[in-house]
Amino acid sequence: MCGIVAYTGFRQARPILLEGIKRLEYRGYDSAGIAVLNGGGLHVRKNAGRISVLESAISNEELLGTCGMAHTRWATHGQPNDENAHPHLDASGRIALVHNGIIENYQALRTYLKQQGIECRSDTDTEVLVQLVGHFYKGDIEAAVRAALSDVRGTYGIAVICSEEPGKIIAAKKGSPLIIGVGDGEYIVASDAAAIIQHTAQVIYLSDGEMASVWDDGFKTMTLDAAPVTKEVEELGLTLEDIELGGHAHFMLKEIMEQPDATANCMRGRVDLMEGRIVLGGLAELARELVQTKRFIITACGTAWHAGLLGEYLFEDLAHIPTEVEYASEFRYRNPIIEQGTVVIAVSQSGETTDTQAALREARDKGAIALGVVNVVGSTIARETDAGIYLHVGPEIGVASTKAYLGQVLVLTMMALYIGRRRHLSQPALQDHLTALASLPDKIAAITRQSDDIRRVAEEFKDAENWLYLGRGYNYPTALEGALKLKEISYIHAEGMPAAEMKHGPIALITEDMPVVFIATKNSQYEKVISNIQEVLARKGRVIAVATEGDTEIANLAEHVFYVPDLPEPLQPLITIVPLQLLAYHAAVLRGCDVDKPRNLAKSVTVE
Ligand code: AGP
């Protein structure tokens, strides 16, 4: 979603701001803008399209000034055009604002402003906020922002600058991420650590309902009601290398290839093979409650929901605790029943997804214990849970989630084993799973080495516009995730479903033009999946299979087989997804798609 970068300090702001928003390109955007403040006032330039268009537009301008802001917009209210791009100015032209989030009561505020003689120029919800700030401005920008926010309903991460108070940035947050990078004589306010890391590793995380006033040699933090808040300056667990391509053509490919290391890091200190146990420090204090819990509810969106579905299978299978996975966007509005002893687990890469945050709050308000399975350290969801487990897979920049998905599945697997062993899982059974988990990074690496073979298959099928992905049991969530990967980056229509469901309708779609991807590893439902493959072949469908190494039968049925090493059934999802990630990646590249910035998508969905 929208990206925010604001700078105040002793250096020229322009290059820092442009570099900053480029680091946020991966979040998804359709227009970009910049405002720089100098003795002559505010200079704003903005346009629809890529940051490169903005750079060309200002290439002959100096835009000097040591304080400013920049923004990448992902349109919600109003077309992605020049006027709707941020920064927005108030009617006097003295105040500029950038915003991430949604002002829900913007129509009412627009009417109010009109009654006051203030006309909005854009179609955005954001502009009413800056006009409101301008309306309340009486020489104190902090007070004006506070007054405006008290009239606003919705979500926001904002930065505001004012030509009457040069060098000062006002930042405020509610429901959208905002971080302040603390340098030596300079500060960067940003919606994402990626825009900060090049300059400083010292940060302050603003919480919802907090504001900051930042100037070149100091800052203060407070609530929206002006009560002072003391914030700790924390260390960013991120390096520049983590967010650069490192020789790969795309972040998505880099992140797929990183999965052996990512899973090793995720398991480090947690899979204790010698002692035969799972160590989850983040859950230690709640271990008794978790073992005795009556029900788990896992809530998430998109890919994280697919990981959550696997969580449901794992928790019921390994820990024997009733578990449901819920789309966060549905859960939050349907007045769910939360019995005493229910544990809700929010799964989120970014830790900022609005629907997941809201679902978590709904569950907490109803008395649930709230756990987080999150990748981004210090993110909102991570901070709003009672306990949690970080993925530790490193930053994920590609919009299509790959290594974070694997991290989510891995953490949920470790949780299921951790709780399962405290209930009914025997030590030898646990030990078998631990041994298998220890081999996971090497097994994933072996699959990534098949990338060229997988590309050849993608080449053959890349023009097919409809695909099916089928699996049973633990392979069903993998079918859903494989299909999502393909559709979000290649724009091919793909559906995942339980293999047995095919005959209840979708079988009507099967023709000789339809690629059908079966996840058909050796497991308890293998024979049944083979029957489903036969059903597809009988209708001349073209079968691609993910199968277990050494399976000779499947090669006689499928046109192409991607072999994966064997693992105990509950752990198979940790490897079966890898060839499907590569298949989607190669298909998208071969179709000329912008893999890391797919159309209409945002990395972190911070609107409803
Ligand atoms: C993943 O490939 C998707 N782009 C998307 O479904 C994503 O998983 C979803 O928006 C949830 O994001 P989160 O994990 O950051 O909460």
Residues whose N, C-alpha, C, O or C-beta is under 5 A from the ligand:
A	BS01	AGP	C301 G302 T303 A304 V347 S348 Q349 S350 G351 T353 V399 A400 S401 A602 K603 V605
